Amino acid sequence: MAALFGSKKETKKTAPSEATEEVSANTTATPRVRVDAREDIARVLSHPRITEKATLGIDRGVYVFDVVRDANKKQIKEAVQDMYNVTPTKVRIVTVPKKNVRNPRTGIYGSKGGGKKAYVYLKKGDTISIM
């Protein structure tokens, strides 16, 4: 018997036959499928990055997006295909570092959060309407 406020817990020992029945029941079940897979793809792209450098690349078929930190190239490619109905030829990812800044009015130091951005390359005739 365990103590009332003790850290030790009683463990229930199961017979080997019961344990194998549980495993076999789990393996015959259908595999887990994300219910909100489309929602996950939509959350990958935060928003288009509209800067002077990014707008110069649009003429060459390069679009820049801010993406979530845990996104990879495959997810970004799927998100662009799903949202804009174009197929990227190439995706490049750049991690934007955090920067320490000083507030000129109060003198208090803080930080600008970094992030991640993706350069999405499209075929010559494909375009994305960002504005």
Phi and psi in degrees as GROMACS dihedral restraints (atoms count N, CA, C in turn):
[ dihedral_restraints ]
;  ai    aj    ak    al  type     phi  dphi    fc
    3     4     5     6     1   -84.6    20    10
    4     5     6     7     1   155.8    20    10
    6     7     8     9     1   -70.3    20    10
    7     8     9    10     1   158.2    20    10
    9    10    11    12     1   -63.5    20    10
   10    11    12    13     1   -45.0    20    10
   12    13    14    15     1  -113.4    20    10
   13    14    15    16     1    20.7    20    10
   15    16    17    18     1   -77.7    20    10
   16    17    18    19     1   165.9    20    10
   18    19    20    21     1   -90.6    20    10
   19    20    21    22     1   -15.6    20    10
   21    22    23    24     1   -79.8    20    10
   22    23    24    25     1   136.9    20    10
   24    25    26    27     1  -113.4    20    10
   25    26    27    28     1   148.4    20    10
   27    28    29    30     1   -80.8    20    10
   28    29    30    31     1   136.3    20    10
   30    31    32    33     1  -110.9    20    10
   31    32    33    34     1   138.2    20    10
   33    34    35    36     1   -90.2    20    10
   34    35    36    37     1   122.7    20    10
   36    37    38    39     1   -88.4    20    10
   37    38    39    40     1   131.8    20    10
   39    40    41    42     1  -107.4    20    10
   40    41    42    43     1   153.4    20    10
   42    43    44    45     1   -72.1    20    10
   43    44    45    46     1   151.1    20    10
   45    46    47    48     1   -58.3    20    10
   46    47    48    49     1   -32.3    20    10
   48    49    50    51     1   -67.4    20    10
   49    50    51    52     1   -35.4    20    10
   51    52    53    54     1   -67.7    20    10
   52    53    54    55     1   -39.4    20    10
   54    55    56    57     1   -64.8    20    10
   55    56    57    58     1   -40.9    20    10
   57    58    59    60     1   -69.9    20    10
   58    59    60    61     1   -31.8    20    10
   60    61    62    63     1   -64.9    20    10
   61    62    63    64     1   -39.0    20    10
   63    64    65    66     1   -64.6    20    10
   64    65    66    67     1   -43.2    20    10
   66    67    68    69     1   -65.2    20    10
   67    68    69    70     1   -44.0    20    10
   69    70    71    72     1   -66.3    20    10
   70    71    72    73     1   -32.9    20    10
   72    73    74    75     1   -67.5    20    10
   73    74    75    76     1   -36.7    20    10
   75    76    77    78     1   -72.2    20    10
   76    77    78    79     1   -33.2    20    10
   78    79    80    81     1   -74.9    20    10
   79    80    81    82     1   -27.4    20    10
   81    82    83    84     1   -81.2    20    10
   82    83    84    85     1   -14.0    20    10
   84    85    86    87     1   -68.9    20    10
   85    86    87    88     1   158.2    20    10
   87    88    89    90     1   -68.7    20    10
   88    89    90    91     1   146.7    20    10
   90    91    92    93     1   -66.7    20    10
   91    92    93    94     1   151.8    20    10
   93    94    95    96     1   -70.9    20    10
   94    95    96    97     1   133.4    20    10
   96    97    98    99     1  -124.6    20    10
   97    98    99   100     1   134.8    20    10
   99   100   101   102     1   -65.8    20    10
  100   101   102   103     1   128.9    20    10
  102   103   104   105     1   -73.9    20    10
  103   104   105   106     1   -38.9    20    10
  105   106   107   108     1  -104.7    20    10
  106   107   108   109     1    46.7    20    10
  108   109   110   111     1   -63.1    20    10
  109   110   111   112     1   -37.9    20    10
  111   112   113   114     1   -66.4    20    10
  112   113   114   115     1   -36.2    20    10
  114   115   116   117     1   -67.8    20    10
  115   116   117   118     1   -36.5    20    10
  117   118   119   120     1   -64.1    20    10
  118   119   120   121     1   -39.7    20    10
  120   121   122   123     1   -66.0    20    10
  121   122   123   124     1   -39.2    20    10
  123   124   125   126     1   -68.5    20    10
  124   125   126   127     1   -27.7    20    10
  126   127   128   129     1   -80.1    20    10
  127   128   129   130     1   -12.8    20    10
  129   130   131   132     1   -64.5    20    10
  130   131   132   133     1   -46.4    20    10
  132   133   134   135     1   -87.8    20    10
  133   134   135   136     1   115.7    20    10
  135   136   137   138     1   -73.0    20    10
  136   137   138   139     1   -59.4    20    10
  138   139   140   141     1  -169.8    20    10
  139   140   141   142     1   161.0    20    10
  141   142   143   144     1   -68.1    20    10
  142   143   144   145     1   144.2    20    10
  144   145   146   147     1   -95.0    20    10
  145   146   147   148     1   110.2    20    10
  147   148   149   150     1  -104.9    20    10
  148   149   150   151     1    98.9    20    10
  150   151   152   153     1  -131.5    20    10
  151   152   153   154     1   173.4    20    10
  153   154   155   156     1   -62.4    20    10
  154   155   156   157     1   -43.8    20    10
  156   157   158   159     1   -65.5    20    10
  157   158   159   160     1   -39.4    20    10
  159   160   161   162     1   -67.8    20    10
  160   161   162   163     1   -38.2    20    10
  162   163   164   165     1   -71.1    20    10
  163   164   165   166     1   -27.8    20    10
  165   166   167   168     1   -67.3    20    10
  166   167   168   169     1   -30.7    20    10
  168   169   170   171     1   -76.3    20    10
  169   170   171   172     1   -18.6    20    10
  171   172   173   174     1   -62.0    20    10
  172   173   174   175     1   -34.5    20    10
  174   175   176   177     1   -62.0    20    10
  175   176   177   178     1   -29.2    20    10
  177   178   179   180     1   -95.4    20    10
  178   179   180   181     1     4.3    20    10
  180   181   182   183     1    84.1    20    10
  181   182   183   184     1    25.6    20    10
  183   184   185   186     1  -113.8    20    10
  184   185   186   187     1   123.1    20    10
  186   187   188   189     1  -116.8    20    10
  187   188   189   190     1   142.7    20    10
  189   190   191   192     1  -114.7    20    10
  190   191   192   193     1   131.8    20    10
  192   193   194   195     1  -128.6    20    10
  193   194   195   196     1   144.4    20    10
  195   196   197   198     1   -83.0    20    10
  196   197   198   199     1   131.7    20    10
  198   199   200   201     1  -125.2    20    10
  199   200   201   202     1   164.7    20    10
  201   202   203   204     1   -69.6    20    10
  202   203   204   205     1   156.4    20    10
  204   205   206   207     1   -63.7    20    10
  205   206   207   208     1   -30.8    20    10
  207   208   209   210     1   -94.7    20    10
  208   209   210   211     1    12.3    20    10
  210   211   212   213     1   -78.6    20    10
  211   212   213   214     1   145.6    20    10
  213   214   215   216     1  -116.4    20    10
  214   215   216   217     1   176.8    20    10
  216   217   218   219     1   -62.4    20    10
  217   218   219   220     1   -39.9    20    10
  219   220   221   222     1   -64.3    20    10
  220   221   222   223     1   -42.9    20    10
  222   223   224   225     1   -65.1    20    10
  223   224   225   226     1   -39.9    20    10
  225   226   227   228     1   -65.3    20    10
  226   227   228   229     1   -42.4    20    10
  228   229   230   231     1   -61.8    20    10
  229   230   231   232     1   -44.0    20    10
  231   232   233   234     1   -64.2    20    10
  232   233   234   235     1   -38.8    20    10
  234   235   236   237     1   -65.7    20    10
  235   236   237   238     1   -41.7    20    10
  237   238   239   240     1   -66.2    20    10
  238   239   240   241     1   -41.4    20    10
  240   241   242   243     1   -62.0    20    10
  241   242   243   244     1   -41.7    20    10
  243   244   245   246     1   -71.6    20    10
  244   245   246   247     1   -42.3    20    10
  246   247   248   249     1   -83.5    20    10
  247   248   249   250     1   -36.6    20    10
  249   250   251   252     1  -113.7    20    10
  250   251   252   253     1    -2.6    20    10
  252   253   254   255     1    57.1    20    10
  253   254   255   256     1    38.9    20    10
  255   256   257   258     1  -131.1    20    10
  256   257   258   259     1   153.4    20    10
  258   259   260   261     1  -105.9    20    10
  259   260   261   262     1   115.1    20    10
  261   262   263   264     1   -69.6    20    10
  262   263   264   265     1   142.4    20    10
  264   265   266   267     1   -85.5    20    10
  265   266   267   268     1   -29.4    20    10
  267   268   269   270     1  -154.1    20    10
  268   269   270   271     1   147.4    20    10
  270   271   272   273     1  -131.8    20    10
  271   272   273   274     1   129.4    20    10
  273   274   275   276     1  -122.2    20    10
  274   275   276   277     1   140.6    20    10
  276   277   278   279     1  -117.0    20    10
  277   278   279   280     1   138.5    20    10
  279   280   281   282     1  -128.7    20    10
  280   281   282   283     1   131.6    20    10
  282   283   284   285     1   -88.9    20    10
  283   284   285   286     1   124.6    20    10
  285   286   287   288     1   -91.7    20    10
  286   287   288   289     1   120.8    20    10
  288   289   290   291     1   -74.1    20    10
  289   290   291   292     1   157.4    20    10
  291   292   293   294     1   -72.1    20    10
  292   293   294   295     1   149.6    20    10
  294   295   296   297     1  -127.4    20    10
  295   296   297   298     1   136.4    20    10
  297   298   299   300     1   -85.6    20    10
  298   299   300   301     1   129.6    20    10
  300   301   302   303     1  -130.0    20    10
  301   302   303   304     1   158.4    20    10
  303   304   305   306     1  -117.7    20    10
  304   305   306   307     1   130.7    20    10
  306   307   308   309     1   -74.0    20    10
  307   308   309   310     1   119.6    20    10
  309   310   311   312     1   -67.4    20    10
  310   311   312   313     1   -26.6    20    10
  312   313   314   315     1   -78.1    20    10
  313   314   315   316     1   -47.1    20    10
  315   316   317   318     1   -99.7    20    10
  316   317   318   319     1   -20.7    20    10
  318   319   320   321     1    81.9    20    10
  319   320   321   322     1     3.3    20    10
  321   322   323   324     1   -81.0    20    10
  322   323   324   325     1   136.9    20    10
  324   325   326   327     1   -87.7    20    10
  325   326   327   328     1   143.4    20    10
  327   328   329   330     1  -147.5    20    10
  328   329   330   331     1  -166.7    20    10
  330   331   332   333     1  -138.8    20    10
  331   332   333   334     1   144.0    20    10
  333   334   335   336     1   -90.3    20    10
  334   335   336   337     1   124.9    20    10
  336   337   338   339     1   -66.2    20    10
  337   338   339   340     1   138.9    20    10
  339   340   341   342     1   -76.6    20    10
  340   341   342   343     1  -132.7    20    10
  342   343   344   345     1   151.3    20    10
  343   344   345   346     1  -152.3    20    10
  345   346   347   348     1  -145.8    20    10
  346   347   348   349     1   140.9    20    10
  348   349   350   351     1  -130.2    20    10
  349   350   351   352     1   154.0    20    10
  351   352   353   354     1  -126.1    20    10
  352   353   354   355     1   133.2    20    10
  354   355   356   357     1   -96.4    20    10
  355   356   357   358     1   118.7    20    10
  357   358   359   360     1  -109.1    20    10
  358   359   360   361     1   121.0    20    10
  360   361   362   363     1   -99.7    20    10
  361   362   363   364     1   131.8    20    10
  363   364   365   366     1  -114.0    20    10
  364   365   366   367     1   165.8    20    10
  366   367   368   369     1   -65.8    20    10
  367   368   369   370     1   167.7    20    10
  369   370   371   372     1   -59.0    20    10
  370   371   372   373     1   -40.6    20    10
  372   373   374   375     1   -87.8    20    10
  373   374   375   376     1   -16.0    20    10
  375   376   377   378     1   -77.4    20    10
  376   377   378   379     1   142.2    20    10
  378   379   380   381     1  -138.7    20    10
  379   380   381   382     1   160.0    20    10
  381   382   383   384     1  -123.4    20    10
  382   383   384   385     1   133.1    20    10
  384   385   386   387     1   -88.2    20    10
  385   386   387   388     1   104.9    20    10
  387   388   389   390     1   -94.8    20    10
  388   389   390   391     1   -41.0    20    10
